């Protein structure tokens, strides 16, 4: 019982430490998604030129999402005409180059890891684009498109299909501060939390259990701690493998990254581990369903190589600049709730989250939660059963018309 309570105390301390950062990140993402339509994203991702990939990365970073929803959205963009490479760049950015991830890394691990994340992310996208240009054959891409057009269900299909942007004209501020704008922000915010909550909870519990029950001596041996050259060479190679087997993705893998860093994995190994959130076993199975077994294996190989390459790039660049923090200073939060700036920030942002939740509830948001799993849309905007999921939204919570968050 003492061991269980110790693990739970670590889990609770980590959750309290990052709560305000998650609320802030998802609120910022909700603001962007309230005014940027998905049809606009598709139009901007029509090829794999460097400027297009840069645009895809920026749009993905602004459209933060859980890994499952990001994968479903990338398939949806691909089916609607986006270039496959650009869709994959968007997918990577929407889980690895987002504001909440950077803030959480700074809180739990230090600003150097935030800088490494936003340095290594573009490197990973560049490496992936080069590998696609060299190795992706037209035949395989054609087979993947045929499989994608079959609209086989994966996960979070309904969430990925929803376009919650505000209709109408006007400036960014005018649309955002309108009644429809506030409703859209509330809907996006709650839906993003609903999508990420499972992975976040699993990640926190896994990290708490590993920190409490796995001795540091095991990790030091596994990561060749004490052998600088071997550790730097081994870390980026094994980090993604640990991620694949952890079943934890998106921001949920940050708490486990803290444990691995304290255990002795190299700086580049941490970064490679974080970048492999799109390669966990359930997502690999979704790739198989979306694009076929051959493309799933191709994505496994290229994403792994890109994550490893980004890990090595960050290791050498930050090591050469003397920016890698001392592992001896690594700590795992265990203090729980104390009256410090974290507590005050959590109070403020929890109040904000509460206001958005009330707005969501009162504007017919509850039916949308039931559609998150949903079914993939066909080319006419309907789900796989021939009905439009948005048609039933807005019938509860006092709304007299369908709220902006239910529109396609």
Secondary structure, 3 states (H helix, E strand, C coil): CHHHHHHHHHHHHHHHHHHHHHHHHHHHHHHHHHHCCHHHHHHHCCCCCHHHHHHHHHHHHHCCCCHHHHHHHHHHHHHCCCCHHHHHHHHHHHHHCCHHHHHHHHHHCCHHHHHHHHHHHHHHHHHHHHHHHHHCCHHHHHHHHHHHCCCCCCCCHHHHHCCCCCCCCCCHHHHHHCHHHHHHHHHHHHHHHHHHHHHHHHHHHHHHHHHHHCCHHHHHHHCCCCCHHHHHHHHHHHHHHHHHHHCCCHHHHHHHHHHHHHHCCCHHHHHHHHHHHHHCHHHHHHHHHHHCHHHHHHHHHHHHHHHHHHHHHHHHHHHHCCCCCCHHHCCCCCCCCCCCHHHHHHHHHHHHHHHHHHHHHHCCCHHHHHCCCCCCCCCCCCCCCCCCHHHHCCCCCCCCCCCHHHCC
